[in-house]
């Protein structure tokens, strides 16, 4: 179980999904670690639980469908 990025499996964090991976999962970064989130889309802010940590990336699951849309600043 790695804690190199200050995270460990089971941690709950809030992330901003910035893009989609080739396989359709949402992508976010936290402390330099790339995090894959199934069911999340770019532009969402989500609360997730870290389920697996690798050297360069982690996988996370949505917690209770907790999502918050990020307001677009277009005027």
N, CA, C, O and CB atoms as a CASP TS submission, in Angstrom:
PFRMAT TS
TARGET T0000
AUTHOR 0000-0000-0000
METHOD Language model
MODEL 1
PARENT N/A
ATOM      1  N   UNK     1       0.852  -1.191   0.000  1.00  0.00           N
ATOM      2  CA  UNK     1       0.000   0.000   0.000  1.00  0.00           C
ATOM      3  C   UNK     1       0.887   1.240   0.000  1.00  0.00           C
ATOM      4  O   UNK     1       1.616   1.485   0.961  1.00  0.00           O
ATOM      5  CB  UNK     1      -0.964   0.006   1.231  1.00  0.00           C
ATOM      6  N   UNK     2       0.826   2.015  -1.066  1.00  0.00           N
ATOM      7  CA  UNK     2       1.697   3.175  -1.232  1.00  0.00           C
ATOM      8  C   UNK     2       1.102   4.422  -0.581  1.00  0.00           C
ATOM      9  O   UNK     2      -0.108   4.644  -0.629  1.00  0.00           O
ATOM     10  CB  UNK     2       1.953   3.433  -2.712  1.00  0.00           C
ATOM     11  N   UNK     3       1.955   5.219   0.018  1.00  0.00           N
ATOM     12  CA  UNK     3       1.526   6.521   0.537  1.00  0.00           C
ATOM     13  C   UNK     3       2.433   7.608  -0.007  1.00  0.00           C
ATOM     14  O   UNK     3       2.487   8.703   0.553  1.00  0.00           O
ATOM     15  CB  UNK     3       1.533   6.535   2.087  1.00  0.00           C
ATOM     16  N   UNK     4       3.153   7.325  -1.096  1.00  0.00           N
ATOM     17  CA  UNK     4       4.100   8.260  -1.693  1.00  0.00           C
ATOM     18  C   UNK     4       3.462   9.604  -2.014  1.00  0.00           C
ATOM     19  O   UNK     4       4.102  10.641  -1.841  1.00  0.00           O
ATOM     20  CB  UNK     4       4.690   7.665  -2.947  1.00  0.00           C
ATOM     21  N   UNK     5       2.227   9.608  -2.473  1.00  0.00           N
ATOM     22  CA  UNK     5       1.536  10.841  -2.860  1.00  0.00           C
ATOM     23  C   UNK     5       0.681  11.396  -1.724  1.00  0.00           C
ATOM     24  O   UNK     5      -0.133  12.294  -1.939  1.00  0.00           O
ATOM     25  CB  UNK     5       0.664  10.590  -4.084  1.00  0.00           C
ATOM     26  N   UNK     6       0.861  10.875  -0.538  1.00  0.00           N
ATOM     27  CA  UNK     6       0.085  11.343   0.601  1.00  0.00           C
ATOM     28  C   UNK     6      -1.300  10.722   0.665  1.00  0.00           C
ATOM     29  O   UNK     6      -2.131  11.134   1.475  1.00  0.00           O
ATOM     30  CB  UNK     6      -0.037  12.834   0.554  1.00  0.00           C
ATOM     31  N   UNK     7      -1.556   9.728  -0.188  1.00  0.00           N
ATOM     32  CA  UNK     7      -2.846   9.046  -0.199  1.00  0.00           C
ATOM     33  C   UNK     7      -2.646   7.573   0.130  1.00  0.00           C
ATOM     34  O   UNK     7      -1.572   7.009  -0.081  1.00  0.00           O
ATOM     35  CB  UNK     7      -3.547   9.209  -1.570  1.00  0.00           C
ATOM     36  N   UNK     8      -3.700   6.968   0.649  1.00  0.00           N
ATOM     37  CA  UNK     8      -3.674   5.523   0.845  1.00  0.00           C
ATOM     38  C   UNK     8      -5.038   4.963   0.464  1.00  0.00           C
ATOM     39  O   UNK     8      -6.031   5.688   0.431  1.00  0.00           O
ATOM     40  CB  UNK     8      -3.306   5.155   2.320  1.00  0.00           C
ATOM     41  N   UNK     9      -5.074   3.686   0.183  1.00  0.00           N
ATOM     42  CA  UNK     9      -6.336   3.050  -0.179  1.00  0.00           C
ATOM     43  C   UNK     9      -7.338   3.251   0.952  1.00  0.00           C
ATOM     44  O   UNK     9      -7.014   3.085   2.128  1.00  0.00           O
ATOM     45  CB  UNK     9      -6.135   1.536  -0.476  1.00  0.00           C
ATOM     46  N   UNK    10      -8.562   3.612   0.570  1.00  0.00           N
ATOM     47  CA  UNK    10      -9.609   3.876   1.548  1.00  0.00           C
ATOM     48  C   UNK    10      -9.817   5.353   1.845  1.00  0.00           C
ATOM     49  O   UNK    10     -10.846   5.732   2.405  1.00  0.00           O
ATOM     50  CB  UNK    10      -9.295   3.165   2.813  1.00  0.00           C
ATOM     51  N   UNK    11      -8.851   6.194   1.477  1.00  0.00           N
ATOM     52  CA  UNK    11      -9.001   7.639   1.689  1.00  0.00           C
ATOM     53  C   UNK    11     -10.160   8.175   0.855  1.00  0.00           C
ATOM     54  O   UNK    11     -10.414   7.700  -0.252  1.00  0.00           O
ATOM     55  CB  UNK    11      -7.692   8.385   1.331  1.00  0.00           C
ATOM     56  N   UNK    12     -10.856   9.167   1.397  1.00  0.00           N
ATOM     57  CA  UNK    12     -11.925   9.847   0.677  1.00  0.00           C
ATOM     58  C   UNK    12     -11.470  11.270   0.386  1.00  0.00           C
ATOM     59  O   UNK    12     -11.023  11.988   1.281  1.00  0.00           O
ATOM     60  CB  UNK    12     -13.260   9.836   1.492  1.00  0.00           C
ATOM     61  N   UNK    13     -11.591  11.673  -0.894  1.00  0.00           N
ATOM     62  CA  UNK    13     -11.144  13.001  -1.310  1.00  0.00           C
ATOM     63  C   UNK    13     -12.136  13.596  -2.299  1.00  0.00           C
ATOM     64  O   UNK    13     -12.943  12.882  -2.895  1.00  0.00           O
ATOM     65  CB  UNK    13      -9.733  12.935  -1.934  1.00  0.00           C
ATOM     66  N   UNK    14     -12.066  14.897  -2.463  1.00  0.00           N
ATOM     67  CA  UNK    14     -12.882  15.597  -3.454  1.00  0.00           C
ATOM     68  C   UNK    14     -11.971  15.972  -4.614  1.00  0.00           C
ATOM     69  O   UNK    14     -10.879  16.502  -4.410  1.00  0.00           O
ATOM     70  CB  UNK    14     -13.581  16.870  -2.839  1.00  0.00           C
ATOM     71  N   UNK    15     -12.424  15.694  -5.832  1.00  0.00           N
ATOM     72  CA  UNK    15     -11.611  15.917  -7.024  1.00  0.00           C
ATOM     73  C   UNK    15     -12.388  16.685  -8.078  1.00  0.00           C
ATOM     74  O   UNK    15     -13.618  16.641  -8.116  1.00  0.00           O
ATOM     75  CB  UNK    15     -11.125  14.590  -7.596  1.00  0.00           C
ATOM     76  N   UNK    16     -11.659  17.387  -8.929  1.00  0.00           N
ATOM     77  CA  UNK    16     -12.245  18.005 -10.116  1.00  0.00           C
ATOM     78  C   UNK    16     -11.849  17.157 -11.313  1.00  0.00           C
ATOM     79  O   UNK    16     -10.664  16.977 -11.592  1.00  0.00           O
ATOM     80  CB  UNK    16     -11.774  19.498 -10.290  1.00  0.00           C
ATOM     81  N   UNK    17     -12.843  16.639 -12.015  1.00  0.00           N
ATOM     82  CA  UNK    17     -12.584  15.816 -13.196  1.00  0.00           C
ATOM     83  C   UNK    17     -12.273  16.760 -14.354  1.00  0.00           C
ATOM     84  O   UNK    17     -13.086  17.620 -14.696  1.00  0.00           O
ATOM     85  CB  UNK    17     -13.810  14.878 -13.531  1.00  0.00           C
ATOM     86  N   UNK    18     -11.097  16.599 -14.955  1.00  0.00           N
ATOM     87  CA  UNK    18     -10.661  17.528 -15.991  1.00  0.00           C
ATOM     88  C   UNK    18     -10.748  16.970 -17.399  1.00  0.00           C
ATOM     89  O   UNK    18     -10.824  17.735 -18.360  1.00  0.00           O
ATOM     90  CB  UNK    18      -9.267  17.947 -15.724  1.00  0.00           C
ATOM     91  N   UNK    19     -10.739  15.652 -17.540  1.00  0.00           N
ATOM     92  CA  UNK    19     -10.839  15.058 -18.879  1.00  0.00           C
ATOM     93  C   UNK    19     -11.307  13.619 -18.776  1.00  0.00           C
ATOM     94  O   UNK    19     -11.492  13.091 -17.680  1.00  0.00           O
ATOM     95  CB  UNK    19      -9.484  15.127 -19.617  1.00  0.00           C
ATOM     96  N   UNK    20     -11.498  12.988 -19.932  1.00  0.00           N
ATOM     97  CA  UNK    20     -11.914  11.588 -19.989  1.00  0.00           C
ATOM     98  C   UNK    20     -10.774  10.741 -20.507  1.00  0.00           C
ATOM     99  O   UNK    20     -10.026  11.165 -21.387  1.00  0.00           O
ATOM    100  CB  UNK    20     -13.161  11.415 -20.875  1.00  0.00           C
ATOM    101  N   UNK    21     -10.640   9.543 -19.964  1.00  0.00           N
ATOM    102  CA  UNK    21      -9.618   8.611 -20.439  1.00  0.00           C
ATOM    103  C   UNK    21     -10.122   7.920 -21.708  1.00  0.00           C
ATOM    104  O   UNK    21     -11.294   8.039 -22.066  1.00  0.00           O
ATOM    105  CB  UNK    21      -9.262   7.560 -19.339  1.00  0.00           C
ATOM    106  N   UNK    22      -9.232   7.205 -22.373  1.00  0.00           N
ATOM    107  CA  UNK    22      -9.633   6.484 -23.592  1.00  0.00           C
ATOM    108  C   UNK    22     -10.718   5.458 -23.327  1.00  0.00           C
ATOM    109  O   UNK    22     -11.516   5.155 -24.214  1.00  0.00           O
ATOM    110  CB  UNK    22      -8.433   5.797 -24.211  1.00  0.00           C
ATOM    111  N   UNK    23     -10.756   4.919 -22.114  1.00  0.00           N
ATOM    112  CA  UNK    23     -11.773   3.904 -21.797  1.00  0.00           C
ATOM    113  C   UNK    23     -13.039   4.502 -21.187  1.00  0.00           C
ATOM    114  O   UNK    23     -13.919   3.764 -20.744  1.00  0.00           O
ATOM    115  CB  UNK    23     -11.195   2.877 -20.843  1.00  0.00           C
ATOM    116  N   UNK    24     -13.140   5.852 -21.161  1.00  0.00           N
ATOM    117  CA  UNK    24     -14.369   6.510 -20.732  1.00  0.00           C
ATOM    118  C   UNK    24     -14.424   6.928 -19.275  1.00  0.00           C
ATOM    119  O   UNK    24     -15.393   7.566 -18.861  1.00  0.00           O
ATOM    120  CB  UNK    24     -15.491   5.628 -20.998  1.00  0.00           C
ATOM    121  N   UNK    25     -13.418   6.591 -18.487  1.00  0.00           N
ATOM    122  CA  UNK    25     -13.420   7.009 -17.083  1.00  0.00           C
ATOM    123  C   UNK    25     -12.991   8.471 -16.974  1.00  0.00           C
ATOM    124  O   UNK    25     -12.256   8.974 -17.824  1.00  0.00           O
ATOM    125  CB  UNK    25     -12.484   6.105 -16.237  1.00  0.00           C
ATOM    126  N   UNK    26     -13.452   9.142 -15.929  1.00  0.00           N
ATOM    127  CA  UNK    26     -13.035  10.506 -15.673  1.00  0.00           C
ATOM    128  C   UNK    26     -11.617  10.528 -15.135  1.00  0.00           C
ATOM    129  O   UNK    26     -11.186   9.593 -14.461  1.00  0.00           O
ATOM    130  CB  UNK    26     -13.990  11.187 -14.695  1.00  0.00           C
ATOM    131  N   UNK    27     -10.885  11.605 -15.436  1.00  0.00           N
ATOM    132  CA  UNK    27      -9.511  11.751 -14.965  1.00  0.00           C
ATOM    133  C   UNK    27      -9.366  13.008 -14.118  1.00  0.00           C
ATOM    134  O   UNK    27      -9.923  14.060 -14.433  1.00  0.00           O
ATOM    135  CB  UNK    27      -8.536  11.792 -16.150  1.00  0.00           C
ATOM    136  N   UNK    28      -8.611  12.875 -13.046  1.00  0.00           N
ATOM    137  CA  UNK    28      -8.297  14.012 -12.176  1.00  0.00           C
ATOM    138  C   UNK    28      -6.859  13.845 -11.708  1.00  0.00           C
ATOM    139  O   UNK    28      -6.281  12.767 -11.845  1.00  0.00           O
ATOM    140  CB  UNK    28      -9.292  14.104 -10.950  1.00  0.00           C
ATOM    141  N   UNK    29      -6.282  14.902 -11.160  1.00  0.00           N
ATOM    142  CA  UNK    29      -4.937  14.832 -10.586  1.00  0.00           C
ATOM    143  C   UNK    29      -4.991  15.351  -9.161  1.00  0.00           C
ATOM    144  O   UNK    29      -5.692  16.316  -8.855  1.00  0.00           O
ATOM    145  CB  UNK    29      -3.912  15.646 -11.436  1.00  0.00           C
ATOM    146  N   UNK    30      -4.238  14.694  -8.303  1.00  0.00           N
ATOM    147  CA  UNK    30      -4.129  15.121  -6.916  1.00  0.00           C
ATOM    148  C   UNK    30      -2.708  14.819  -6.448  1.00  0.00           C
ATOM    149  O   UNK    30      -2.264  13.672  -6.506  1.00  0.00           O
ATOM    150  CB  UNK    30      -5.196  14.408  -6.009  1.00  0.00           C
ATOM    151  N   UNK    31      -2.002  15.833  -5.990  1.00  0.00           N
ATOM    152  CA  UNK    31      -0.616  15.677  -5.524  1.00  0.00           C
ATOM    153  C   UNK    31       0.255  15.010  -6.580  1.00  0.00           C
ATOM    154  O   UNK    31       1.142  14.224  -6.248  1.00  0.00           O
ATOM    155  CB  UNK    31      -0.577  14.859  -4.229  1.00  0.00           C
ATOM    156  N   UNK    32       0.004  15.324  -7.866  1.00  0.00           N
ATOM    157  CA  UNK    32       0.795  14.767  -8.954  1.00  0.00           C
ATOM    158  C   UNK    32       0.384  13.378  -9.386  1.00  0.00           C
ATOM    159  O   UNK    32       0.966  12.827 -10.321  1.00  0.00           O
ATOM    160  CB  UNK    32       2.207  14.740  -8.564  1.00  0.00           C
ATOM    161  N   UNK    33      -0.594  12.806  -8.735  1.00  0.00           N
ATOM    162  CA  UNK    33      -1.054  11.453  -9.047  1.00  0.00           C
ATOM    163  C   UNK    33      -2.275  11.519  -9.952  1.00  0.00           C
ATOM    164  O   UNK    33      -3.225  12.246  -9.660  1.00  0.00           O
ATOM    165  CB  UNK    33      -1.380  10.670  -7.754  1.00  0.00           C
ATOM    166  N   UNK    34      -2.259  10.773 -11.040  1.00  0.00           N
ATOM    167  CA  UNK    34      -3.395  10.686 -11.952  1.00  0.00           C
ATOM    168  C   UNK    34      -4.413   9.727 -11.346  1.00  0.00           C
ATOM    169  O   UNK    34      -4.067   8.613 -10.953  1.00  0.00           O
ATOM    170  CB  UNK    34      -2.950  10.215 -13.381  1.00  0.00           C
ATOM    171  N   UNK    35      -5.673  10.163 -11.273  1.00  0.00           N
ATOM    172  CA  UNK    35      -6.711   9.342 -10.651  1.00  0.00           C
ATOM    173  C   UNK    35      -7.832   9.080 -11.645  1.00  0.00           C
ATOM    174  O   UNK    35      -8.405  10.014 -12.206  1.00  0.00           O
ATOM    175  CB  UNK    35      -7.265  10.026  -9.382  1.00  0.00           C
ATOM    176  N   UNK    36      -8.141   7.806 -11.860  1.00  0.00           N
ATOM    177  CA  UNK    36      -9.217   7.369 -12.743  1.00  0.00           C
ATOM    178  C   UNK    36     -10.475   7.178 -11.910  1.00  0.00           C
ATOM    179  O   UNK    36     -10.443   6.529 -10.864  1.00  0.00           O
ATOM    180  CB  UNK    36      -8.838   6.054 -13.495  1.00  0.00           C
ATOM    181  N   UNK    37     -11.606   7.759 -12.386  1.00  0.00           N
ATOM    182  CA  UNK    37     -12.869   7.661 -11.652  1.00  0.00           C
ATOM    183  C   UNK    37     -13.964   7.183 -12.601  1.00  0.00           C
ATOM    184  O   UNK    37     -14.373   7.920 -13.498  1.00  0.00           O
ATOM    185  CB  UNK    37     -13.252   9.030 -11.010  1.00  0.00           C
ATOM    186  N   UNK    38     -14.440   5.956 -12.407  1.00  0.00           N
ATOM    187  CA  UNK    38     -15.524   5.424 -13.237  1.00  0.00           C
ATOM    188  C   UNK    38     -16.806   6.191 -12.982  1.00  0.00           C
ATOM    189  O   UNK    38     -17.147   6.485 -11.836  1.00  0.00           O
ATOM    190  CB  UNK    38     -15.739   3.924 -12.964  1.00  0.00           C
ATOM    191  N   UNK    39     -17.523   6.519 -14.063  1.00  0.00           N
ATOM    192  CA  UNK    39     -18.809   7.185 -13.943  1.00  0.00           C
ATOM    193  C   UNK    39     -18.740   8.695 -13.792  1.00  0.00           C
ATOM    194  O   UNK    39     -19.774   9.344 -13.632  1.00  0.00           O
ATOM    195  CB  UNK    39     -19.530   6.628 -12.799  1.00  0.00           C
ATOM    196  N   UNK    40     -17.547   9.267 -13.840  1.00  0.00           N
ATOM    197  CA  UNK    40     -17.407  10.717 -13.698  1.00  0.00           C
ATOM    198  C   UNK    40     -17.072  11.339 -15.055  1.00  0.00           C
ATOM    199  O   UNK    40     -16.454  10.701 -15.907  1.00  0.00           O
ATOM    200  CB  UNK    40     -16.311  11.065 -12.651  1.00  0.00           C
ATOM    201  N   UNK    41     -17.488  12.595 -15.241  1.00  0.00           N
ATOM    202  CA  UNK    41     -17.282  13.300 -16.506  1.00  0.00           C
ATOM    203  C   UNK    41     -16.538  14.611 -16.283  1.00  0.00           C
ATOM    204  O   UNK    41     -16.595  15.188 -15.197  1.00  0.00           O
ATOM    205  CB  UNK    41     -18.626  13.567 -17.196  1.00  0.00           C
ATOM    206  N   UNK    42     -15.839  15.079 -17.317  1.00  0.00           N
ATOM    207  CA  UNK    42     -15.142  16.361 -17.216  1.00  0.00           C
ATOM    208  C   UNK    42     -16.103  17.481 -16.801  1.00  0.00           C
ATOM    209  O   UNK    42     -17.245  17.536 -17.256  1.00  0.00           O
ATOM    210  CB  UNK    42     -14.471  16.708 -18.556  1.00  0.00           C
ATOM    211  N   UNK    43     -15.619  18.368 -15.931  1.00  0.00           N
ATOM    212  CA  UNK    43     -16.432  19.476 -15.463  1.00  0.00           C
ATOM    213  C   UNK    43     -17.171  19.177 -14.171  1.00  0.00           C
ATOM    214  O   UNK    43     -17.835  20.058 -13.624  1.00  0.00           O
ATOM    215  CB  UNK    43     -17.410  19.857 -16.515  1.00  0.00           C
ATOM    216  N   UNK    44     -17.070  17.958 -13.678  1.00  0.00           N
ATOM    217  CA  UNK    44     -17.721  17.602 -12.416  1.00  0.00           C
ATOM    218  C   UNK    44     -16.714  17.678 -11.274  1.00  0.00           C
ATOM    219  O   UNK    44     -15.519  17.440 -11.450  1.00  0.00           O
ATOM    220  CB  UNK    44     -18.341  16.186 -12.497  1.00  0.00           C
ATOM    221  N   UNK    45     -17.231  18.014 -10.112  1.00  0.00           N
ATOM    222  CA  UNK    45     -16.451  17.927  -8.876  1.00  0.00           C
ATOM    223  C   UNK    45     -17.086  16.776  -8.109  1.00  0.00           C
ATOM    224  O   UNK    45     -18.283  16.800  -7.825  1.00  0.00           O
ATOM    225  CB  UNK    45     -16.456  19.305  -8.035  1.00  0.00           C
ATOM    226  N   UNK    46     -16.288  15.770  -7.773  1.00  0.00           N
ATOM    227  CA  UNK    46     -16.833  14.555  -7.183  1.00  0.00           C
ATOM    228  C   UNK    46     -16.108  14.179  -5.895  1.00  0.00           C
ATOM    229  O   UNK    46     -14.934  14.497  -5.702  1.00  0.00           O
ATOM    230  CB  UNK    46     -16.753  13.410  -8.176  1.00  0.00           C
ATOM    231  N   UNK    47     -16.832  13.503  -5.034  1.00  0.00           N
ATOM    232  CA  UNK    47     -16.225  12.935  -3.829  1.00  0.00           C
ATOM    233  C   UNK    47     -16.024  11.453  -4.114  1.00  0.00           C
ATOM    234  O   UNK    47     -16.947  10.755  -4.533  1.00  0.00           O
ATOM    235  CB  UNK    47     -17.122  13.172  -2.532  1.00  0.00           C
ATOM    236  N   UNK    48     -14.782  10.980  -3.875  1.00  0.00           N
ATOM    237  CA  UNK    48     -14.437   9.609  -4.228  1.00  0.00           C
ATOM    238  C   UNK    48     -13.706   8.915  -3.078  1.00  0.00           C
ATOM    239  O   UNK    48     -13.214   9.546  -2.143  1.00  0.00           O
ATOM    240  CB  UNK    48     -13.576   9.588  -5.494  1.00  0.00           C
ATOM    241  N   UNK    49     -13.659   7.592  -3.193  1.00  0.00           N
ATOM    242  CA  UNK    49     -12.873   6.766  -2.283  1.00  0.00           C
ATOM    243  C   UNK    49     -11.774   6.111  -3.116  1.00  0.00           C
ATOM    244  O   UNK    49     -12.053   5.501  -4.148  1.00  0.00           O
ATOM    245  CB  UNK    49     -13.770   5.686  -1.546  1.00  0.00           C
ATOM    246  N   UNK    50     -10.537   6.235  -2.673  1.00  0.00           N
ATOM    247  CA  UNK    50      -9.409   5.621  -3.376  1.00  0.00           C
ATOM    248  C   UNK    50      -9.470   4.113  -3.134  1.00  0.00           C
ATOM    249  O   UNK    50      -9.494   3.660  -1.990  1.00  0.00           O
ATOM    250  CB  UNK    50      -8.032   6.222  -2.893  1.00  0.00           C
ATOM    251  N   UNK    51      -9.496   3.339  -4.226  1.00  0.00           N
ATOM    252  CA  UNK    51      -9.593   1.885  -4.080  1.00  0.00           C
ATOM    253  C   UNK    51      -8.312   1.152  -4.456  1.00  0.00           C
ATOM    254  O   UNK    51      -8.096   0.020  -4.024  1.00  0.00           O
ATOM    255  CB  UNK    51     -10.721   1.367  -4.921  1.00  0.00           C
ATOM    256  N   UNK    52      -7.458   1.791  -5.261  1.00  0.00           N
ATOM    257  CA  UNK    52      -6.212   1.140  -5.667  1.00  0.00           C
ATOM    258  C   UNK    52      -5.186   2.214  -6.004  1.00  0.00           C
ATOM    259  O   UNK    52      -5.493   3.178  -6.705  1.00  0.00           O
ATOM    260  CB  UNK    52      -6.441   0.187  -6.886  1.00  0.00           C
ATOM    261  N   UNK    53      -3.969   2.045  -5.502  1.00  0.00           N
ATOM    262  CA  UNK    53      -2.909   3.012  -5.782  1.00  0.00           C
ATOM    263  C   UNK    53      -1.734   2.297  -6.423  1.00  0.00           C
ATOM    264  O   UNK    53      -1.238   1.288  -5.923  1.00  0.00           O
ATOM    265  CB  UNK    53      -2.465   3.743  -4.490  1.00  0.00           C
ATOM    266  N   UNK    54      -1.302   2.859  -7.556  1.00  0.00           N
ATOM    267  CA  UNK    54      -0.113   2.366  -8.232  1.00  0.00           C
ATOM    268  C   UNK    54       0.985   3.411  -8.129  1.00  0.00           C
ATOM    269  O   UNK    54       0.858   4.384  -7.386  1.00  0.00           O
ATOM    270  CB  UNK    54      -0.414   2.026  -9.712  1.00  0.00           C
ATOM    271  N   UNK    55       2.065   3.206  -8.876  1.00  0.00           N
ATOM    272  CA  UNK    55       3.189   4.134  -8.833  1.00  0.00           C
ATOM    273  C   UNK    55       2.826   5.469  -9.467  1.00  0.00           C
ATOM    274  O   UNK    55       3.169   6.522  -8.929  1.00  0.00           O
ATOM    275  CB  UNK    55       4.399   3.532  -9.537  1.00  0.00           C
ATOM    276  N   UNK    56       2.131   5.438 -10.616  1.00  0.00           N
ATOM    277  CA  UNK    56       1.818   6.668 -11.347  1.00  0.00           C
ATOM    278  C   UNK    56       0.346   7.029 -11.381  1.00  0.00           C
ATOM    279  O   UNK    56      -0.010   8.129 -11.802  1.00  0.00           O
ATOM    280  CB  UNK    56       2.307   6.551 -12.734  1.00  0.00           C
ATOM    281  N   UNK    57      -0.513   6.126 -10.948  1.00  0.00           N
ATOM    282  CA  UNK    57      -1.947   6.416 -11.005  1.00  0.00           C
ATOM    283  C   UNK    57      -2.682   5.703  -9.881  1.00  0.00           C
ATOM    284  O   UNK    57      -2.146   4.824  -9.207  1.00  0.00           O
ATOM    285  CB  UNK    57      -2.531   6.001 -12.365  1.00  0.00           C
ATOM    286  N   UNK    58      -3.929   6.118  -9.709  1.00  0.00           N
ATOM    287  CA  UNK    58      -4.805   5.485  -8.723  1.00  0.00           C
ATOM    288  C   UNK    58      -6.172   5.292  -9.353  1.00  0.00           C
ATOM    289  O   UNK    58      -6.503   5.926 -10.355  1.00  0.00           O
ATOM    290  CB  UNK    58      -4.907   6.338  -7.416  1.00  0.00           C
ATOM    291  N   UNK    59      -6.956   4.418  -8.761  1.00  0.00           N
ATOM    292  CA  UNK    59      -8.339   4.217  -9.181  1.00  0.00           C
ATOM    293  C   UNK    59      -9.230   4.556  -8.002  1.00  0.00           C
ATOM    294  O   UNK    59      -8.913   4.259  -6.850  1.00  0.00           O
ATOM    295  CB  UNK    59      -8.587   2.752  -9.679  1.00  0.00           C
ATOM    296  N   UNK    60     -10.368   5.192  -8.321  1.00  0.00           N
ATOM    297  CA  UNK    60     -11.281   5.617  -7.263  1.00  0.00           C
ATOM    298  C   UNK    60     -12.713   5.343  -7.676  1.00  0.00           C
ATOM    299  O   UNK    60     -13.021   5.207  -8.860  1.00  0.00           O
ATOM    300  CB  UNK    60     -11.092   7.110  -6.939  1.00  0.00           C
ATOM    301  N   UNK    61     -13.594   5.263  -6.666  1.00  0.00           N
ATOM    302  CA  UNK    61     -15.017   5.061  -6.932  1.00  0.00           C
ATOM    303  C   UNK    61     -15.794   6.245  -6.364  1.00  0.00           C
ATOM    304  O   UNK    61     -15.423   6.823  -5.343  1.00  0.00           O
ATOM    305  CB  UNK    61     -15.523   3.715  -6.318  1.00  0.00           C
ATOM    306  N   UNK    62     -16.881   6.588  -7.052  1.00  0.00           N
ATOM    307  CA  UNK    62     -17.752   7.663  -6.563  1.00  0.00           C
ATOM    308  C   UNK    62     -18.372   7.253  -5.240  1.00  0.00           C
ATOM    309  O   UNK    62     -18.721   6.088  -5.050  1.00  0.00           O
ATOM    310  CB  UNK    62     -18.856   8.000  -7.598  1.00  0.00           C
ATOM    311  N   UNK    63     -18.509   8.187  -4.339  1.00  0.00           N
ATOM    312  CA  UNK    63     -19.160   7.920  -3.056  1.00  0.00           C
ATOM    313  C   UNK    63     -20.600   8.386  -3.159  1.00  0.00           C
ATOM    314  O   UNK    63     -20.869   9.583  -3.255  1.00  0.00           O
ATOM    315  CB  UNK    63     -18.419   8.633  -1.870  1.00  0.00           C
ATOM    316  N   UNK    64     -21.507   7.456  -3.140  1.00  0.00           N
ATOM    317  CA  UNK    64     -22.930   7.771  -3.124  1.00  0.00           C
ATOM    318  C   UNK    64     -23.390   8.698  -4.226  1.00  0.00           C
ATOM    319  O   UNK    64     -24.342   9.455  -4.033  1.00  0.00           O
ATOM    320  CB  UNK    64     -23.278   8.366  -1.834  1.00  0.00           C
ATOM    321  N   UNK    65     -22.749   8.661  -5.363  1.00  0.00           N
ATOM    322  CA  UNK    65     -23.153   9.519  -6.469  1.00  0.00           C
ATOM    323  C   UNK    65     -22.977  10.994  -6.148  1.00  0.00           C
ATOM    324  O   UNK    65     -23.664  11.836  -6.726  1.00  0.00           O
ATOM    325  CB  UNK    65     -24.588   9.246  -6.835  1.00  0.00           C
ATOM    326  N   UNK    66     -22.086  11.314  -5.252  1.00  0.00           N
ATOM    327  CA  UNK    66     -21.862  12.697  -4.816  1.00  0.00           C
ATOM    328  C   UNK    66     -21.162  13.480  -5.921  1.00  0.00           C
ATOM    329  O   UNK    66     -19.973  13.281  -6.175  1.00  0.00           O
ATOM    330  CB  UNK    66     -21.024  12.737  -3.509  1.00  0.00           C
ATOM    331  N   UNK    67     -21.903  14.369  -6.577  1.00  0.00           N
ATOM    332  CA  UNK    67     -21.351  15.168  -7.675  1.00  0.00           C
ATOM    333  C   UNK    67     -21.789  16.611  -7.537  1.00  0.00           C
ATOM    334  O   UNK    67     -22.880  16.902  -7.047  1.00  0.00           O
ATOM    335  CB  UNK    67     -21.789  14.605  -9.040  1.00  0.00           C
ATOM    336  N   UNK    68     -20.930  17.501  -7.971  1.00  0.00           N
ATOM    337  CA  UNK    68     -21.270  18.923  -7.991  1.00  0.00           C
ATOM    338  C   UNK    68     -20.803  19.484  -9.324  1.00  0.00           C
ATOM    339  O   UNK    68     -19.622  19.386  -9.656  1.00  0.00           O
ATOM    340  CB  UNK    68     -20.616  19.697  -6.784  1.00  0.00           C
ATOM    341  N   UNK    69     -21.696  20.057 -10.077  1.00  0.00           N
ATOM    342  CA  UNK    69     -21.307  20.663 -11.359  1.00  0.00           C
ATOM    343  C   UNK    69     -20.467  21.897 -11.092  1.00  0.00           C
ATOM    344  O   UNK    69     -20.730  22.646 -10.151  1.00  0.00           O
ATOM    345  CB  UNK    69     -22.555  21.027 -12.216  1.00  0.00           C
ATOM    346  N   UNK    70     -19.468  22.102 -11.913  1.00  0.00           N
ATOM    347  CA  UNK    70     -18.628  23.287 -11.791  1.00  0.00           C
ATOM    348  C   UNK    70     -19.216  24.352 -12.708  1.00  0.00           C
ATOM    349  O   UNK    70     -19.440  24.102 -13.892  1.00  0.00           O
ATOM    350  CB  UNK    70     -17.123  22.977 -12.153  1.00  0.00           C
ATOM    351  N   UNK    71     -19.463  25.523 -12.168  1.00  0.00           N
ATOM    352  CA  UNK    71     -20.057  26.602 -12.957  1.00  0.00           C
ATOM    353  C   UNK    71     -19.072  27.092 -14.001  1.00  0.00           C
ATOM    354  O   UNK    71     -17.903  27.325 -13.695  1.00  0.00           O
ATOM    355  CB  UNK    71     -20.496  27.765 -12.051  1.00  0.00           C
ATOM    356  N   UNK    72     -19.536  27.248 -15.223  1.00  0.00           N
ATOM    357  CA  UNK    72     -18.712  27.802 -16.287  1.00  0.00           C
ATOM    358  C   UNK    72     -18.782  29.316 -16.207  1.00  0.00           C
ATOM    359  O   UNK    72     -19.863  29.896 -16.114  1.00  0.00           O
ATOM    360  CB  UNK    72     -19.173  27.293 -17.684  1.00  0.00           C
ATOM    361  N   UNK    73     -17.623  29.947 -16.244  1.00  0.00           N
ATOM    362  CA  UNK    73     -17.569  31.415 -16.167  1.00  0.00           C
ATOM    363  C   UNK    73     -17.617  31.994 -17.570  1.00  0.00           C
ATOM    364  O   UNK    73     -16.601  32.446 -18.098  1.00  0.00           O
ATOM    365  CB  UNK    73     -16.286  31.892 -15.425  1.00  0.00           C
ATOM    366  N   UNK    74     -18.795  31.981 -18.170  1.00  0.00           N
ATOM    367  CA  UNK    74     -18.935  32.562 -19.506  1.00  0.00           C
ATOM    368  C   UNK    74     -19.935  33.724 -19.426  1.00  0.00           C
ATOM    369  O   UNK    74     -21.099  33.537 -19.072  1.00  0.00           O
ATOM    370  CB  UNK    74     -19.407  31.478 -20.552  1.00  0.00           C
ATOM    371  N   UNK    75     -19.467  34.888 -19.753  1.00  0.00           N
ATOM    372  CA  UNK    75     -20.342  36.056 -19.639  1.00  0.00           C
ATOM    373  C   UNK    75     -20.455  36.759 -20.959  1.00  0.00           C
ATOM    374  O   UNK    75     -21.152  37.769 -21.062  1.00  0.00           O
ATOM    375  CB  UNK    75     -19.832  37.019 -18.579  1.00  0.00           C
TER
END
